[in-house]
Amino acid sequence: MNLTTWRERLGPIGVWAPTDALGLDRAVALARQVEALGYGGLWVPETMGRDPFAHLTHLATQTTDLVLATGIANIHHRLPGVTLQAANTVAEVSGGRFVLGIGVSHRPLVEGLRHVAYGRPLEVMGKYLTAMDTSPYMAPAPPEAPPRLLAALGPRMLELAATRADGAHTYLVTPEHTATARGALGPDKLLCVEQKVVLTDDADLARSTAAGAVALYVGLPNYVNNWLRLGFSAQEISDRAPRFLDAVVAWGSPERLLERITQHQAAGADHVCIQALTPGQPLQPDSAALEALAPA
């Protein structure tokens, strides 16, 4: 991976957006809007809806310059060779505009919803990367192998991202965590940080929106353990206390939201992908916020 090239392609700011609640036409319109506004990348998660690789392949045919990324694809949901095939296919179709983000997901989602054994995250990911590295691929290679980023929060997964991947994709973190992640990765890896934002000066509306956005995650041990390491109490997390919500979801004026983005960048983020939450509707991307925060 050419680090300088990918930093330039992604740019300092992108968009993280769940699109499964959107019809396909609306998802395409969102991708085109993100590109037209000058954002460098669009990150799409894998949930219980569309296959992210097939979906991003379609979005690649509907855009020109936008980098498309999985944020993240669940390794328990596909074999390593299948992930390699899918990543190379999207990279080929998009003309090299693809970033592969992969992660171990969470035990309640993997075992509870997918009915697949979870295993020890670090060991499972290490074996998965080895299998990807040794899997055959006999089609024409894409213009450039897509960067491989690991969903990483804790110190050991960050270390694995530093030694076995091209960087890390972090989620629901603070600028303090970004500084820790950069220290663990070193200077020669990509660090792409997700940041939720709510464009409103109404504190009650902002915090209720933030609480809705994090509702799923407060029941997932990987996130809870990371927040505990960052100094939040279990009570603050379970109660969605204002101090906790304000730390992981930025809200306020465009200037205040940009200040949080700048804090991540100053802490070492190469690329901050904003998840713009519509006030009162946290699962809907907020076009007004995307326009307000668009790169100049």
ABEGO torsion letter per residue (X at the ends): XBAAAAAAAAEABBBBBBAAABBAAAAAAAAAAAAAAGBABBBBBBBABBBAAAAAAAAAAABAABBBBBOBBBAAABBAAAAAAAAAAAAAAAGGABBBBBBAEBAAAAAAAAGBBAEBAAAAAAAAAAAAAABBBABBBBABBBBBBBBBABAAAAAAAAAABAEBBBBGBBAAAAAAAAAAAEAABBBBBBBBBBBBABAAAAAAAAAAAAAAAAABAAAAAAAAAAGBBAAAAAAGBAAAAAAABBBEBAAAAAAAAAAAAAAGBABBBBBBBBBGBAABBBAAAAAAABBX
